[in-house]
Amino acid sequence: MGDVLGVGIGIGGGVDIGATDEDISEKVTVDGNEFLARYREARRPSPVVIKNCVATAFFGTRLDLEEISWRKHGEFNPRSFAAAKLRLRSPSSTALVFASGKIVCTGAASESAAHVAVMTYYRMVSEVTPGAVLLDIRIENIVGTGYVGHALDLRGAYEWLKEYGCVKTMYSPELFPGMRFEVRHIAARVAPDVDTRDVSGMQTKVLAFQEGNVVVCGAKTRDELRVTWKIVRAFFARFEPNEAEQKKWAEERSRKRKRHR
């Protein structure tokens, strides 16, 4: 059902919920929302779960997008967007195909699924354009999500990051409930056991929410995703709110839900 990097495969292809927190921080898995729900209910940190892989490739020639979209049941409206849109049910994905021959494939659940999807789109396009060739498949972005095991004091984390010099950190709860930041600048401080060579070239970005849910984007490989998740967990370990703060936040969320009904 899902593939896992590391040891200890649990029910449904996920990671064993009885594994130690140290083991969990080393894992990357592919699975659905129900998998993460088990960790939220148990108030345990989860592995990072791959939710989307974005891949690009080049078909080596210019393409007739109108012909491709008509024959392959795609969508193409050049007045609104310069690409034809194709979809697959298996592996579930969406592709944007440009007249230049470039393709951007999104929505795949893993790197292997992204590669299979791109090859399938290539076969579809080559039936319309026999001169097309498949060149340079690349994974451009792996998006992952996880649960750190507890609620987060985002205001305290934001102030710490600003004081540490992370000027790109963004947090305005009155506009958006999440905090955006990068991890490579804080790795040496919060996770000294992480090799600096592993983070020097990373462009990963993190979006964290008060409930303890975290989204990681910008990873090029599973190793980058795994290292980012390890740094995120080490960083937020120092920003767990006390019971009084959590009770206050729960009351605020309850009032907001009532107002929106």
Sequence and secondary structure as in RCSB ss.txt:
>XXXX:A:sequence
MGDVLGVGIGIGGGVDIGATDEDISEKVTVDGNEFLARYREARRPSPVVIKNCVATAFFGTRLDLEEISWRKHGE
FNPRSFAAAKLRLRSPSSTALVFASGKIVCTGAASESAAHVAVMTYYRMVSEVTPGAVLLDIRIENIVGTGYVGH
ALDLRGAYEWLKEYGCVKTMYSPELFPGMRFEVRHIAARVAPDVDTRDVSGMQTKVLAFQEGNVVVCGAKTRDEL
RVTWKIVRAFFARFEPNEAEQKKWAEERSRKRKRHR
>XXXX:A:secstr
   EESS B GGGSB TTS HHHHTT EEE  HHHHHHHHHHT    EEEEEEEEEEE SS   HHHHHHHTT B
  TTT SEEEEEETTTTEEEEEETTSEEEEEEESSHHHHHHHHHHHHHHHHHH TT   EEEEEEEEEEEEE SS
   HHHHHHHHHHHT TT B  TTT S EEEESTTTHHHH TTS HHHHTT   EEEE TTSEEEEEEESSHHHH
HHHHHHHHHHHTT    HHHHHHHHHHHHHHHHHH 
